[in-house]
Amino acid sequence: IIGVPDLTLDEKASVSYGLLTFREEFLSADTSLDSAERQQTRTKVIVEHIIQLWFSKTDWWDSIWFGKSLSSFLAYKMIEANYPDFKLMEQFPIREIVPLMMDDFKPNIWPVSNKNLATNEEILDYLSISVYNKGASLLRLLEHIVGDDVFQSAVSQVVSISDT
């Protein structure tokens, strides 16, 4: 994990193979002065990007949603297990589903998976928070349907496949 001064990204961090770069002020902030929401957001972003190191390999742009969505959802679960006072899973609907519902009716919203990405413009447009929110929400729903144990087993299989 590296803090980079003047990192110019739309996001707070960037993931490469084995290297995480964050805006310097994002890592070096005084937590005693931060609000609970800021501490929760900082924790989620760091955990989510660490998890992305395991799920970032994809065959094509249309499947990148899975790794980012799974990383987002698992970050909520891991933080809930380690920082129960954050009550982050209770916030999932507000942080992920409500913003998605505000955008999902628009004509230019992308489906979670799209095999017809052909141009750089389409790919960049597809790589949006809405796709990742939608994917994380679908994975949360799937976990509720199949149960924690089956979902965890499936995630373990995905991790073992991505290691090969």
C-alpha positions in Angstrom: 0.0 0.0 0.0 1.5 3.3 -1.1 0.2 6.8 -0.5 0.8 9.1 -3.5 0.6 12.8 -3.2 -1.5 14.5 -5.9 -2.8 11.1 -7.3 -5.2 12.1 -10.0 -7.9 9.5 -10.1 -11.6 9.7 -10.0 -11.4 7.0 -7.3 -9.6 7.2 -4.0 -7.3 4.3 -5.0 -6.0 2.2 -7.8 -5.2 -1.5 -8.0 -2.5 -3.2 -10.0 -1.0 -6.6 -9.5 0.4 -6.5 -6.0 0.4 -2.7 -5.7 -2.3 -0.5 -4.2 -1.9 3.3 -4.6 -4.1 5.6 -2.6 -4.3 9.4 -2.4 -1.9 10.3 0.4 -4.4 12.3 2.4 -6.7 9.3 2.3 -4.2 7.2 4.2 -2.7 9.8 6.5 -5.8 11.5 7.8 -6.2 12.1 11.6 -8.8 9.5 12.5 -9.5 11.3 15.8 -10.9 14.2 13.8 -12.9 12.1 11.3 -16.6 11.4 11.4 -17.8 7.9 11.8 -18.9 7.9 8.2 -15.5 9.0 7.0 -13.8 6.3 9.0 -16.2 3.7 7.6 -15.7 4.8 4.1 -11.9 4.8 4.5 -11.9 1.3 5.9 -14.3 0.0 3.2 -12.1 1.5 0.4 -8.9 0.0 1.8 -10.4 -3.4 2.4 -12.2 -3.5 -0.9 -9.1 -2.7 -2.9 -7.1 -5.3 -1.0 -9.7 -7.9 -1.9 -9.6 -6.8 -5.5 -6.1 -8.1 -5.8 -7.6 -11.6 -5.7 -10.5 -11.0 -8.1 -9.0 -8.6 -10.7 -8.2 -11.2 -13.4 -10.8 -11.2 -16.1 -11.0 -12.4 -19.7 -12.7 -9.3 -21.1 -14.1 -6.0 -19.9 -17.7 -7.3 -19.6 -16.7 -9.6 -16.7 -14.7 -7.1 -14.6 -18.0 -6.3 -12.8 -17.8 -9.6 -11.0 -14.4 -9.0 -9.3 -15.2 -5.4 -8.3 -18.8 -6.3 -7.2 -17.6 -9.3 -5.1 -14.8 -7.2 -3.6 -17.3 -4.5 -2.6 -19.7 -7.0 -1.1 -17.0 -9.0 0.7 -15.6 -5.8 2.1 -18.9 -5.1 3.8 -18.9 -8.6 5.3 -15.3 -8.5 6.5 -15.7 -5.1 8.1 -18.9 -6.2 9.7 -17.1 -9.2 11.2 -14.1 -7.1 12.5 -15.8 -3.8 13.3 -19.4 -4.6 14.3 -19.9 -1.2 15.8 -19.8 0.2 12.2 -23.0 -1.7 11.4 -21.9 -1.5 7.8 -24.2 -4.4 6.6 -27.2 -2.4 7.9 -26.0 0.5 5.7 -25.7 -1.6 2.6 -29.1 -0.7 1.2 -28.5 3.0 1.7 -24.9 3.0 0.4 -25.4 0.6 -2.6 -29.0 -0.1 -3.4 -30.6 3.3 -3.1 -28.1 5.1 -5.4 -28.5 2.2 -7.9 -32.3 2.6 -7.9 -31.8 6.4 -8.5 -29.9 5.6 -11.7 -31.3 2.2 -12.9 -34.3 3.6 -14.7 -32.1 5.8 -17.0 -31.8 4.7 -20.6 -28.0 4.8 -20.6 -27.6 2.5 -17.6 -25.6 -0.7 -18.4 -26.6 -4.2 -17.5 -24.2 -6.0 -15.1 -22.7 -8.1 -17.9 -22.5 -6.9 -21.5 -20.8 -8.9 -24.3 -21.2 -6.1 -26.8 -18.4 -3.8 -25.6 -16.4 -2.9 -28.7 -15.0 0.7 -28.4 -12.9 2.4 -25.7 -15.8 4.8 -25.1 -18.2 1.9 -24.4 -15.7 0.2 -22.1 -15.0 3.4 -20.1 -18.8 4.1 -19.9 -19.4 0.6 -18.7 -16.8 0.7 -15.9 -19.1 2.7 -13.7 -20.1 2.6 -10.0 -23.7 1.7 -11.1 -22.5 -1.6 -12.6 -20.5 -2.4 -9.4 -23.4 -1.4 -7.1 -25.8 -3.6 -9.1 -23.4 -6.5 -9.0 -22.8 -6.2 -5.3 -26.5 -6.0 -4.7 -27.1 -9.1 -6.8 -24.4 -11.0 -4.9 -26.0 -10.0 -1.6 -29.3 -11.3 -2.9 -27.7 -14.5 -4.0 -26.1 -15.0 -0.6 -29.5 -14.6 1.0 -31.0 -17.1 -1.3 -28.4 -19.9 -1.1 -27.2 -19.2 2.4 -23.8 -18.2 3.9 -22.1 -21.6 3.7 -23.0 -22.3 0.0 -22.0 -18.7 -0.9 -18.7 -18.9 0.9 -18.0 -22.3 -0.7 -18.6 -20.8 -4.1 -16.4 -17.8 -3.4 -13.6 -20.2 -2.3 -13.9 -22.0 -5.6 -13.7 -18.7 -7.5 -10.5 -17.8 -5.6 -9.0 -21.2 -6.3 -9.8 -20.9 -10.0 -8.4 -17.3 -10.2 -5.1 -18.6 -8.7 -4.5 -20.9 -11.6 
